[in-house]
Amino acid sequence: MTDLMQDATPAARLARLIARQAEKRHLAAIWAEAAGLAPAMVVLDIGAGTGALALEYARIVGPDGWVIALDPDALCLHHASAEADRRGLRLRTITGSIESLPALPAAPDRVMLTDALHHMDDPGAGLRAIRAAMPEHATLFIAEYDPAAPGAVGAPPAKRLPRACVRAMLADAGFAVTRDADAPDEHYIILAHAT
């Protein structure tokens, strides 16, 4: 977190985060299609922030499904929850980190981990916690910024995780990769299932 974001008033910080996440909203449909989101699914969105993507996922899963939005920032999740209520979407928020994943209200069909793995202090522990929370039928979807890309958008190249590193962490955590592909806005995506 930058000093500017730490020093900002809560309202100013939230406004900045909302604007930053809105720049990624166009990716929600791409990620949802790649992950196979469908009506009536339960989706866990890790690092949901202000909910820009989680709200789109909730629209896709519809009234018979729901999204669990997990993030360590309670202010962001409060905004996401209020926006879900305003739109009539089924969204449940949980304040916490994936490394110490709290009990989930339902087993997810899909776990969405987008632009969040590189923020974790211990990504391997995060992936092990995800694996422990996932039922056998579930799919893990990861989108991360590619360190081989130019760095025109997204995380600085020095903070990006190489996909080979992510694949190795997935294997160590008990996952098998089923898809690995380049994606828009300097991303790569990986889909994985429990082994």
Secondary structure in CASP SS format (residue, H / E / C, confidence):
PFRMAT SS
TARGET T0000
AUTHOR 0000-0000-0000
METHOD secondary structure of the structure
MODEL  1
M C 1.00
T C 1.00
D H 1.00
L H 1.00
M H 1.00
Q H 1.00
D H 1.00
A C 1.00
T C 1.00
P H 1.00
A H 1.00
A H 1.00
R H 1.00
L H 1.00
A H 1.00
R H 1.00
L H 1.00
I H 1.00
A H 1.00
R H 1.00
Q H 1.00
A H 1.00
E C 1.00
K C 1.00
R C 1.00
H C 1.00
L H 1.00
A H 1.00
A H 1.00
I H 1.00
W H 1.00
A H 1.00
E H 1.00
A H 1.00
A H 1.00
G C 1.00
L C 1.00
A C 1.00
P C 1.00
A C 1.00
M C 1.00
V E 1.00
V E 1.00
L E 1.00
D E 1.00
I E 1.00
G C 1.00
A C 1.00
G C 1.00
T C 1.00
G C 1.00
A H 1.00
L H 1.00
A H 1.00
L H 1.00
E H 1.00
Y H 1.00
A H 1.00
R H 1.00
I H 1.00
V H 1.00
G C 1.00
P C 1.00
D C 1.00
G C 1.00
W E 1.00
V E 1.00
I E 1.00
A E 1.00
L E 1.00
D E 1.00
P C 1.00
D C 1.00
A H 1.00
L H 1.00
C H 1.00
L H 1.00
H H 1.00
H H 1.00
A H 1.00
S H 1.00
A H 1.00
E H 1.00
A H 1.00
D H 1.00
R H 1.00
R H 1.00
G C 1.00
L C 1.00
R C 1.00
L E 1.00
R E 1.00
T E 1.00
I E 1.00
T E 1.00
G C 1.00
S C 1.00
I H 1.00
E H 1.00
S H 1.00
L C 1.00
P C 1.00
A C 1.00
L C 1.00
P C 1.00
A C 1.00
A C 1.00
P C 1.00
D C 1.00
R E 1.00
V E 1.00
M E 1.00
L E 1.00
T E 1.00
D C 1.00
A C 1.00
L H 1.00
H H 1.00
H H 1.00
M C 1.00
D C 1.00
D C 1.00
P H 1.00
G H 1.00
A H 1.00
G H 1.00
L H 1.00
R H 1.00
A H 1.00
I H 1.00
R H 1.00
A H 1.00
A H 1.00
M C 1.00
P C 1.00
E C 1.00
H C 1.00
A C 1.00
T E 1.00
L E 1.00
F E 1.00
I E 1.00
A E 1.00
E E 1.00
Y E 1.00
D C 1.00
P C 1.00
A C 1.00
A C 1.00
P C 1.00
G C 1.00
A C 1.00
V C 1.00
G C 1.00
A C 1.00
P C 1.00
P H 1.00
A H 1.00
K H 1.00
R C 1.00
L C 1.00
P C 1.00
R H 1.00
A H 1.00
C H 1.00
V H 1.00
R H 1.00
A H 1.00
M H 1.00
L H 1.00
A H 1.00
D H 1.00
A H 1.00
G C 1.00
F E 1.00
A E 1.00
V E 1.00
T E 1.00
R E 1.00
D E 1.00
A E 1.00
D E 1.00
A E 1.00
P C 1.00
D C 1.00
E C 1.00
H E 1.00
Y E 1.00
I E 1.00
I E 1.00
L E 1.00
A E 1.00
H E 1.00
A E 1.00
T C 1.00
END
